[in-house]
Amino acid sequence: MAWNRLFRGTLAVALAAGGLASAVSAGQEFPERAITLVVGAAPGSGTDIGARLLARDMAASLGVTVVVDNKPSAAGTIAAQHVARAQPDGYTLFIGSATTNAANHAYFPGKLGYTPASFTPVGGIGTSPLALYVASDSPWRTLDDLLTQAKARPGALNCGNGNSTTQVGCEVFRKQAGIQTVQVPYKSNPQSLTDLAAGTLQFAFSDTSAAQAFVDNRKIRPLAVAAAQRLPSSPGLPTFIELGLSGFEITGWSMVFAPTGTPPAVVEKLNGVIRKSVQSPESVQRRQRTGGLALDLNVDDARRFVDTEIARWAHFVEFSGVKPAQ
């Protein structure tokens, strides 16, 4: 009996040591072939541009090709589903976001084809707060101008949104401001901003990164930003909190995810490469220009960040009362 216990204990230690050696070996040998970054956004979008910058940096650090695979459909859920079903070996990764990996879990509970448990957070990329935009030729110069018009004409103004986070933004704004508006959903924020610039919409919410090209081309302009404080890139742009909408802080973010089951050593190696890219001067300058900030996190902090965001978006969705289209 004692011999059996000793044998089982020795076997358990050997197996554990073997598993640890395998994990370390996997991290040391990885990668041996091309890596694919799956992006749930169209080529040329802010998310896509950021992904391609990351892919370039990862390729330089890892010595293998890193391919960006765009799957722009269903608010990023098609891309997320694809990666959730992929082999957990580190060769297929997902550029997730506040929409795909936080808001959608509250917005479409049990209907996404993936859950928080489907992914392992690998490393943060960046954050980008939402802002409210109007067309450049809009007569409204301030948020108060827009609110005055909305209160004078209940239900006459429409708010464009291109994903779950911006839909929540429209609705939280409507409720906190005490106005009646009509939501107009789009498949992406650039689509809603295109219509905003053309005069089809009265105002729209978007993350600042996606809207920057429209702002640079003087097609649209922001009236307020849903951040805790003014952006260094736009010091003249007030926050909603300053303008009297308490707690109106809604920030989009992006992060690299791997399918659950990816070896920890591989996740750690990828995290180091991602953090190196996020800290590069080019990445920092790009985010500063678009009102974003680096989301530089180790693996444990990345996991805690996602858990917190899932809970925060559950609160937002419950407060706003948004419902998915039938």
RADAKA-V539953 format. One line per field, one symbol per residue. ss: DSSP state (@ for helix, = for strand, . for the rest). phi: phi as a letter, one per 20 degrees, with the letter a starting at -180 (. if undefined). Layout:
# RADAKA-V539953
ss: ???
phi: ???
This chain:
# RADAKA-V539953
ss: .@@@@@@@@@@@@@@@@@@@@@@@@@@@@.....=====......@@@@@@@@@@@@@@@@@...=====...@@@@@@@@@@@.......======@@@@@@@@@@........@@@=================.......@@@@@@@@@@....=====..@@@@@@@@@@@@@@...=====...@@@@@@@@@@....=====@@@@@@@@@...======.....=..=....=...........=========....@@@@@@@@@@@@@@@..@@@@@@@@@..===....@@@@@@@@@@@@@@@@@@@@@@......
phi: .fffffffffffffffffffffffffffefedbfddeecebfgnfgffffffffgffffffemcfcdedecebllnfffffgfgeffecneccceebfffdbfffefcgmcenbcgffcdfdafdadbffbeccffeffeecffgfffffffcgneeddebdafffffggfffgffemcdcdececfbfgfffffffenfdebbdbffffegfffgelecbedadecfbfegfcfeefeffgeoegmfcccebcbeccggofggffffffgfffffffefgffffffffdndcfdecfffffffffgffffffffgffffmfcffe
